[in-house]
Amino acid sequence: MPAKSEITIKFSGELPTATPAENKKVEISLTDQNGIVFTALINAKSWRKAETNVSEYGDWAGLISGKLGPRTENGFEVLDAGIQIFQKKPKESQPEQGIAEAEAVLSS
C-alpha cells in the first residue's frame, strides 16, 4: 500500500544555524534526542521571517515540516521543508477557583 512519509520536527530556545544554499535557500540541520540529524533546505524569505518572529516573541516554539527524504550519513533529508514560529502564550490559571473547589471537596 503506498503511503506518504511526512515529518514535523519541533524545537525551541534558539534557531538552528543556517548556511546559504543555492536557489535562494538556506540549509539547516537539527539533531533529535536519538542523535539523528535532519537536514532541510528552507526558502530564504521564510527563514528571514522566522528570524524576525523569534526576535519579536519573548517565548516561542518552532517547527520544520516536510516530506521524509533519503537517508544521509547521519540521518535524513527533509524535502519541501517549511518553517513556522509560534508565540507561546502564558497559560491562564485560575488558582483561587481551583483552591476553593479543592477545599469544598476535602471538607465534604
RASULUR-V81297 format. One record per backbone hydrogen bond with DSSP energy under -0.5 kcal/mol. NH is the residue of the N-H (numbers start at 0). CO is the residue of the C=O. If there is no record, write none. Layout:
nh->NH co->CO
nh->NH co->CO
This chain:
nh->5 co->3
nh->6 co->65
nh->8 co->63
nh->9 co->7
nh->10 co->61
nh->13 co->11
nh->18 co->26
nh->20 co->24
nh->24 co->20
nh->25 co->41
nh->26 co->18
nh->27 co->39
nh->28 co->16
nh->29 co->37
nh->31 co->35
nh->34 co->31
nh->36 co->73
nh->37 co->29
nh->37 co->35
nh->38 co->36
nh->38 co->75
nh->39 co->27
nh->40 co->77
nh->41 co->25
nh->41 co->39
nh->43 co->23
nh->46 co->42
nh->47 co->43
nh->48 co->44
nh->49 co->45
nh->50 co->46
nh->51 co->47
nh->52 co->48
nh->53 co->49
nh->54 co->50
nh->55 co->51
nh->56 co->52
nh->60 co->85
nh->61 co->10
nh->62 co->83
nh->63 co->8
nh->64 co->81
nh->65 co->6
nh->66 co->78
nh->67 co->4
nh->68 co->66
nh->68 co->76
nh->71 co->74
nh->75 co->36
nh->76 co->69
nh->77 co->38
nh->78 co->66
nh->78 co->76
nh->80 co->77
nh->81 co->64
nh->83 co->62
nh->85 co->60
nh->87 co->58
nh->88 co->86
nh->92 co->90
nh->97 co->93
nh->98 co->94
nh->99 co->95
nh->100 co->96
nh->101 co->97
nh->102 co->98
nh->103 co->99
nh->104 co->100
nh->105 co->101
nh->106 co->102
nh->107 co->103
nh->107 co->104
